[in-house]
């Protein structure tokens, strides 16, 4: 039974770390590393490096940078675009590190799934920010950013302390993503289509009514 519980905790840690990485990678590393350093839980061998004070300090510093960058309209979207190449690989690495003790096959499988989970949460965060930035006031950005930080801290705490509850919430979250991502994509296409017209990169096609008048003349 003890081995079974350890397995559940390890799998939940892998899911939680990759899920949170797509939202805020630096907060994820800081929370896991700081908690392990203070004896709140024991990290798997592949993730023990996170409890190194140097890693915790670097993650804490970058979290402070992101905390402010993530609340400036426009800057947050640029930040997300750059971190497409950081959050997704990091999510794969954290998931692989969590299951590394179970063998190469489990490690590779965790990397594939972890990268996909991080990509999904990153796409949701970045896509929602593009739509939120269409609002002229900054308060919606602040609210979204603070809400994301709270979600990461609360999600990781639940994953580490109540793995069954987190697993159920995680499944519901995946179902929500399947429903939400196509809608976000359509909204993003409309935003960029509007910007292209505004900047003159996309010209409106003549209407059918105008074509008929030209033929008659």
Secondary structure per residue as TSV (DSSP state, phi and psi in degrees):
chain	resnum	aa	ss	phi	psi
A	1	X	-	360.0	-37.9
A	2	X	H	-64.7	-41.4
A	3	X	H	-63.8	-37.0
A	4	X	H	-64.1	-44.0
A	5	X	H	-64.0	-39.3
A	6	X	H	-63.5	-39.6
A	7	X	H	-63.8	-43.6
A	8	X	H	-62.1	-43.6
A	9	X	H	-64.1	-39.2
A	10	X	H	-68.1	-44.7
A	11	X	H	-64.6	-40.8
A	12	X	H	-65.0	-38.8
A	13	X	H	-61.1	-43.6
A	14	X	H	-62.2	-44.9
A	15	X	H	-65.1	-45.4
A	16	X	H	-64.9	-41.2
A	17	X	H	-66.1	-43.5
A	18	X	H	-69.7	-39.6
A	19	X	H	-61.2	-47.8
A	20	X	H	-70.4	-30.1
A	21	X	H	-62.0	-34.9
A	22	X	H	-69.0	-18.7
A	23	X	H	-96.8	-52.5
A	24	X	H	-151.3	95.4
A	25	X	H	-62.3	-44.3
A	26	X	H	-68.5	-37.6
A	27	X	H	-64.3	-38.0
A	28	X	H	-62.3	-49.7
A	29	X	H	-63.0	-42.1
A	30	X	H	-63.5	-46.0
A	31	X	H	-63.6	-47.8
A	32	X	H	-64.3	-45.8
A	33	X	H	-67.2	-45.7
A	34	X	H	-65.8	-39.9
A	35	X	H	-64.6	-42.1
A	36	X	H	-67.9	-38.7
A	37	X	H	-62.8	-32.7
A	38	X	T	-92.2	8.0
A	39	X	T	79.7	16.2
A	40	X	S	-68.3	-33.0
A	41	X	S	-161.3	169.1
A	42	X	-	-104.9	124.8
A	43	X	-	-76.9	148.1
A	44	X	-	-60.0	161.0
A	45	X	G	-55.3	-40.0
A	46	X	G	-70.4	-12.5
A	47	X	G	-116.8	6.2
A	48	X	G	-60.1	-26.5
A	49	X	G	-61.6	-24.2
A	50	X	G	-64.6	-24.4
A	51	X	G	-85.9	1.5
A	52	X	S	-68.0	129.7
A	53	X	H	-55.3	-32.4
A	54	X	H	-66.1	-42.1
A	55	X	H	-66.6	-43.3
A	56	X	H	-61.6	-42.9
A	57	X	H	-63.6	-42.4
A	58	X	H	-64.7	-42.9
A	59	X	H	-65.3	-40.2
A	60	X	H	-63.9	-41.2
A	61	X	H	-63.9	-46.5
A	62	X	H	-68.2	-30.0
A	63	X	H	-64.5	-39.5
A	64	X	H	-63.8	-40.3
A	65	X	H	-63.0	-47.0
A	66	X	H	-66.6	-32.2
A	67	X	H	-56.3	-40.7
A	68	X	H	-85.9	-40.8
A	69	X	H	-62.6	-33.1
A	70	X	T	-74.6	-7.2
A	71	X	T	-110.2	7.1
A	72	X	S	-105.6	117.7
A	73	X	T	-55.7	133.5
A	74	X	T	91.4	-49.1
A	75	X	H	-65.8	-37.8
A	76	X	H	-62.7	-38.7
A	77	X	H	-68.3	-40.9
A	78	X	H	-63.4	-41.4
A	79	X	H	-60.6	-44.5
A	80	X	H	-63.5	-39.5
A	81	X	H	-61.6	-44.6
A	82	X	H	-63.7	-40.4
A	83	X	T	-79.7	0.8
A	84	X	H	-59.4	-34.2
A	85	X	H	-89.4	2.5
A	86	X	H	-118.1	-49.9
A	87	X	H	-65.7	-42.4
A	88	X	H	-67.8	-50.0
A	89	X	H	-61.8	-36.6
A	90	X	H	-65.8	-40.0
A	91	X	H	-60.8	-39.7
A	92	X	H	-65.3	-41.7
A	93	X	H	-66.9	-40.4
A	94	X	H	-65.8	-42.2
A	95	X	H	-65.1	-42.0
A	96	X	H	-64.8	-40.0
A	97	X	H	-64.0	-35.0
A	98	X	H	-66.6	-34.5
A	99	X	T	-106.7	11.9
A	100	X	G	-61.3	-29.5
A	101	X	G	-71.5	-12.7
A	102	X	G	-90.7	0.9
A	103	X	-	116.5	165.5
A	104	X	H	-64.8	-38.5
A	105	X	H	-65.0	-44.2
A	106	X	H	-65.4	-37.3
A	107	X	H	-65.0	-44.7
A	108	X	H	-67.2	-41.8
A	109	X	H	-61.1	-41.8
A	110	X	H	-64.3	-38.6
A	111	X	H	-63.9	-42.2
A	112	X	H	-64.1	-48.9
A	113	X	H	-69.2	-41.1
A	114	X	H	-63.2	-41.6
A	115	X	H	-64.0	-38.6
A	116	X	H	-67.0	-41.6
A	117	X	H	-64.2	-45.2
A	118	X	H	-62.3	-38.3
A	119	X	H	-63.9	-40.3
A	120	X	H	-66.5	-45.5
A	121	X	H	-70.5	-34.7
A	122	X	H	-65.3	-43.6
A	123	X	H	-62.4	-38.9
A	124	X	H	-65.6	-45.3
A	125	X	H	-63.0	-51.1
A	126	X	H	-64.8	-41.4
A	127	X	H	-65.3	-42.3
A	128	X	H	-65.3	-33.3
A	129	X	H	-68.2	-35.9
A	130	X	H	-60.2	-43.0
A	131	X	H	-71.3	-39.1
A	132	X	H	-64.2	-32.9
A	133	X	T	-69.7	-9.6
A	134	X	T	-73.3	-14.8
A	135	X	S	-82.8	133.0
A	136	X	S	-71.5	-22.8
A	137	X	S	-88.7	151.6
A	138	X	S	-86.1	-9.7
A	139	X	H	-66.4	-33.8
A	140	X	H	-64.9	-36.8
A	141	X	H	-63.6	-44.8
A	142	X	H	-61.3	-45.8
A	143	X	H	-62.5	-43.2
A	144	X	H	-64.4	-43.3
A	145	X	H	-64.9	-46.6
A	146	X	H	-64.5	-39.9
A	147	X	H	-62.0	-39.2
A	148	X	H	-65.1	-41.5
A	149	X	H	-63.0	-44.5
A	150	X	H	-62.2	-39.9
A	151	X	H	-62.8	-40.5
A	152	X	H	-64.8	-49.5
A	153	X	H	-62.6	-45.1
A	154	X	H	-67.6	-39.9
A	155	X	H	-65.1	-43.3
A	156	X	H	-66.9	-40.0
A	157	X	H	-61.5	-41.5
A	158	X	H	-67.3	-41.2
A	159	X	H	-62.1	-37.0
A	160	X	H	-81.1	-30.1
A	161	X	H	-108.1	-27.4
A	162	X	-	-136.7	72.5
A	163	X	H	-60.4	-34.2
A	164	X	H	-67.4	-44.5
A	165	X	H	-61.9	-42.5
A	166	X	H	-63.6	-40.5
A	167	X	H	-60.8	-42.1
A	168	X	H	-65.1	-45.4
A	169	X	H	-63.3	-36.1
A	170	X	H	-64.3	-43.2
A	171	X	H	-62.7	-43.0
A	172	X	H	-63.9	-36.7
A	173	X	H	-64.9	-41.5
A	174	X	H	-62.6	-41.9
A	175	X	H	-61.8	-41.6
A	176	X	H	-62.5	-40.6
A	177	X	H	-63.0	-41.7
A	178	X	H	-59.4	-36.9
A	179	X	H	-78.7	-34.6
A	180	X	H	-86.5	-38.2
A	181	X	H	-59.3	-42.9
A	182	X	H	-60.7	-35.9
A	183	X	H	-68.6	-40.4
A	184	X	H	-62.6	-40.5
A	185	X	H	-64.2	-41.7
A	186	X	H	-64.0	-39.8
A	187	X	H	-65.4	-40.1
A	188	X	H	-64.9	-41.0
A	189	X	H	-61.8	-37.9
A	190	X	H	-65.5	-41.8
A	191	X	H	-62.9	-48.1
A	192	X	H	-71.2	-30.0
A	193	X	H	-65.3	-40.7
A	194	X	H	-64.4	-43.4
A	195	X	H	-63.7	-37.8
A	196	X	H	-64.5	-40.9
A	197	X	H	-66.3	-40.0
A	198	X	H	-64.2	-36.0
A	199	X	T	-91.0	-0.8
A	200	X	T	84.1	11.7
A	201	X	S	-82.8	-15.1
A	202	X	S	-134.9	118.6
A	203	X	-	-94.9	143.4
A	204	X	-	-73.1	136.4
A	205	X	-	-74.9	143.9
A	206	X	-	-62.9	142.2
A	207	X	-	-72.2	163.1
A	208	X	H	-63.8	-34.2
A	209	X	H	-64.0	-40.5
A	210	X	H	-67.4	-38.4
A	211	X	H	-64.2	-41.6
A	212	X	H	-63.5	-38.6
A	213	X	H	-65.6	-37.8
A	214	X	H	-67.4	-34.8
A	215	X	H	-67.7	-40.3
A	216	X	H	-65.2	-35.3
A	217	X	-	-75.2	360.0
